[in-house]
Amino acid sequence: MNDRTSPATDSVPDQDPALRARIEQGRRETIAAWRRQRQWVWVGKILFPLAFLGLWQYASDRWIDPFFVSNPVDVAIRLWEWLLDGTIVGTAIETLLSAAYGFLLGGAVGIVLALLLGRIFWLDEIIRPFLTALYSLPRLALVPLFIIWLGIGAAMKITLTSVIVFFIVFYTTYAGVRDVPASLINLLRTMGASRFDIVRKVILPSAGVFMFTGLQVSVPYAVTGAVFGELVVGSSGLGWLLRRSQNNLDSTGVFAGLIVIMCVAGAISFCVTMLQRLTSKWRMEVSAPVM
C-alpha cells in the first residue's frame, strides 16, 4: 500500500498543507482575539472607577449637596490625614484581627461539624434540627446577649463574627459532603480503606469547592460582624471610626471609613483565595476563551 494514502501512517494535516495552514491561522486568530478581549477588560477595569469618581466629583456641589455625599478629593485627603496620624493603621488592625479570628474560628467549627454530620447520619438527625432552629435567628439580634456574657471587648466581636461565619461555611460544606458520589466511597471501602482515608482522599477533595465557596462568601459577613460590634459598643476599630464620623455629621469621614472597610475585606478574601490555590493543586482546571 502506498504510504501516502495509508491512514495508519499519515494524518489529514500532513496530507493537506493548506488545511494545516488554515488550522494554524485559526489558532493564532483565536489567541489574538482572546488577548484583545483581555486588554479591553483591563481598560474597562481602569476606566470604570475613574468615570465613577469623575461623575461623583462633578455631581458634588452641582447636583447634590456635599454635606450628604462629600467628594473624592476630600475623601482622599481625609484618608491621607488618617494614614499620617496612624488612625487607619490602628483601627484597621483592630477590625482585621477581630474579623480574622472570628472567621477562622467559625470556619473551622463549621467545616468540622459539616464533615461529622455529613457522614454520621444518626448524629445528623439529632443535631441538625437544632442548628436549623438557631439559623432562623437573626445573628445580629444576639449582640445584646453576647454583651451580657462577654462584655464590650474583642471577645464579643470575635464571637459574633464566628457565629455569622459558622452557618455559612457549615451549610455549604455540608452540601458538598452529601454530594460526594457513594460509588467512590464504596470503592475505597472494598479496598479496605479506613474512615480517615475516605475523608482525606475522597470527601475533602470532592467537597473542597463547596467549602472554599462558603469561606469566600462568608468574608464580607465576617467583616460585617466585627464592624457592627464596634458600631454598637466598640471603643476602637473601623466601626467606632464610622460612629465617630456619624456623630460629627462628617460624611467625608464615613466614606473614608467605608473605603478602609472594603480594603480589609479584600485583604481577607485575598488570603482565602491564595489558600484555595495552594490546597487545590490536585484539581486541574482547563479553561478556554469565550468569544
NORLINBEL-V66728 format. One record per residue. RES is the residue in one small letter. SS is DSSP state (A for helix, B for strand, O for the rest). PHI is phi in radians with two decimals (none if undefined). Layout:
BEGIN
<<RES/SS/PHI> <RES/SS/PHI>>
END
This chain:
BEGIN
<<m/O/none> <n/O/-1.13> <d/A/-1.09> <r/A/-1.25> <t/A/-1.79> <s/O/-1.42> <p/O/-1.20> <a/O/-1.40> <t/O/-1.98> <d/O/-2.08> <s/O/-1.80> <v/A/-1.07> <p/A/-1.05> <d/A/-1.21> <q/A/-1.40> <d/O/-2.24> <p/A/-1.04> <a/A/-1.13> <l/A/-1.14> <r/A/-1.09> <a/A/-1.15> <r/A/-1.16> <i/A/-1.12> <e/A/-1.12> <q/A/-1.13> <g/A/-1.09> <r/A/-1.13> <r/A/-1.14> <e/A/-1.14> <t/A/-1.12> <i/A/-1.12> <a/A/-1.13> <a/A/-1.15> <w/A/-1.14> <r/A/-1.14> <r/A/-1.11> <q/A/-1.10> <r/A/-1.13> <q/A/-1.09> <w/A/-1.15> <v/A/-1.09> <w/A/-1.17> <v/A/-1.07> <g/A/-1.11> <k/A/-1.11> <i/A/-1.47> <l/A/-1.26> <f/A/-1.09> <p/A/-1.13> <l/A/-1.13> <a/A/-1.14> <f/A/-1.11> <l/A/-1.14> <g/A/-1.12> <l/A/-1.14> <w/A/-1.09> <q/A/-1.11> <y/A/-1.21> <a/A/-1.25> <s/B/-1.13> <d/O/1.27> <r/O/-1.98> <w/O/-1.77> <i/B/-2.30> <d/O/-1.13> <p/A/-1.03> <f/A/-1.02> <f/A/-1.63> <v/A/-2.10> <s/O/0.93> <n/O/-2.84> <p/A/-1.02> <v/A/-1.11> <d/A/-1.11> <v/A/-1.13> <a/A/-1.11> <i/A/-1.10> <r/A/-1.12> <l/A/-1.09> <w/A/-1.14> <e/A/-1.12> <w/A/-1.11> <l/A/-1.19> <l/A/-1.21> <d/A/-1.55> <g/O/1.47> <t/A/-1.12> <i/A/-1.11> <v/A/-1.08> <g/A/-1.12> <t/A/-1.22> <a/A/-1.16> <i/A/-1.11> <e/A/-1.03> <t/A/-1.22> <l/A/-1.07> <l/A/-1.15> <s/A/-1.09> <a/A/-1.15> <a/A/-1.18> <y/A/-1.11> <g/A/-1.14> <f/A/-1.10> <l/A/-1.15> <l/A/-1.14> <g/A/-1.12> <g/A/-1.15> <a/A/-1.13> <v/A/-1.13> <g/A/-1.11> <i/A/-1.18> <v/A/-1.09> <l/A/-1.17> <a/A/-1.14> <l/A/-1.13> <l/A/-1.17> <l/A/-1.25> <g/A/-1.25> <r/A/-2.01> <i/O/-1.80> <f/A/-1.24> <w/A/-1.16> <l/A/-1.20> <d/A/-1.09> <e/A/-1.15> <i/A/-1.45> <i/A/-1.56> <r/A/-1.07> <p/A/-1.03> <f/A/-1.24> <l/A/-1.13> <t/A/-1.10> <a/A/-1.13> <l/A/-1.17> <y/A/-1.13> <s/O/-1.27> <l/O/-1.38> <p/O/-1.14> <r/A/-1.08> <l/A/-1.17> <a/A/-1.24> <l/A/-1.46> <v/A/-0.99> <p/A/-1.00> <l/A/-1.20> <f/A/-1.14> <i/A/-1.14> <i/A/-1.11> <w/A/-1.30> <l/A/-2.02> <g/O/1.47> <i/O/-1.98> <g/O/-1.57> <a/A/-1.17> <a/A/-1.07> <m/A/-1.13> <k/A/-1.15> <i/A/-1.13> <t/A/-1.13> <l/A/-1.07> <t/A/-1.13> <s/A/-1.14> <v/A/-1.15> <i/A/-1.11> <v/A/-1.21> <f/A/-0.94> <f/A/-1.16> <i/A/-1.14> <v/A/-1.20> <f/A/-1.07> <y/A/-1.21> <t/A/-1.22> <t/A/-1.17> <y/A/-1.05> <a/A/-1.11> <g/A/-1.17> <v/A/-1.14> <r/A/-1.23> <d/O/-1.50> <v/O/-1.16> <p/O/-1.05> <a/A/-1.15> <s/A/-1.11> <l/A/-1.16> <i/A/-1.14> <n/A/-1.12> <l/A/-1.10> <l/A/-1.18> <r/A/-1.13> <t/A/-1.16> <m/O/-1.58> <g/O/1.49> <a/O/-1.27> <s/O/-1.41> <r/A/-1.08> <f/A/-1.14> <d/A/-1.10> <i/A/-1.13> <v/A/-1.13> <r/A/-1.29> <k/A/-1.70> <v/A/-2.14> <i/A/-1.19> <l/A/-1.11> <p/A/-1.09> <s/A/-1.25> <a/A/-1.57> <g/A/-1.07> <v/A/-1.09> <f/A/-1.11> <m/A/-1.11> <f/A/-1.25> <t/A/-1.10> <g/A/-1.09> <l/A/-1.14> <q/A/-1.12> <v/A/-1.14> <s/A/-1.41> <v/A/-1.01> <p/A/-1.11> <y/A/-1.23> <a/A/-1.12> <v/A/-1.13> <t/A/-1.05> <g/A/-1.08> <a/A/-1.15> <v/A/-1.16> <f/A/-1.12> <g/A/-1.06> <e/A/-1.25> <l/A/-1.12> <v/A/-1.35> <v/A/-2.36> <g/O/-1.24> <s/O/-1.99> <s/O/-2.79> <g/O/1.68> <l/A/-1.20> <g/A/-1.11> <w/A/-1.10> <l/A/-1.13> <l/A/-1.13> <r/A/-1.14> <r/A/-1.12> <s/A/-1.15> <q/A/-1.12> <n/A/-1.10> <n/O/-1.56> <l/O/0.94> <d/O/-1.87> <s/A/-1.17> <t/A/-1.07> <g/A/-1.14> <v/A/-1.12> <f/A/-1.11> <a/A/-1.11> <g/A/-1.13> <l/A/-1.11> <i/A/-1.12> <v/A/-1.13> <i/A/-1.08> <m/A/-1.09> <c/A/-1.16> <v/A/-1.12> <a/A/-1.09> <g/A/-1.11> <a/A/-1.13> <i/A/-1.16> <s/A/-1.08> <f/A/-1.12> <c/A/-1.11> <v/A/-1.12> <t/A/-1.10> <m/A/-1.11> <l/A/-1.11> <q/A/-1.10> <r/A/-1.17> <l/A/-1.22> <t/A/-1.71> <s/O/-2.09> <k/O/-1.22> <w/O/-1.23> <r/O/-1.84> <m/O/-1.61> <e/O/-1.93> <v/O/-2.04> <s/O/-2.12> <a/O/-2.06> <p/O/-1.14> <v/O/-1.72> <m/O/-1.68>>
END
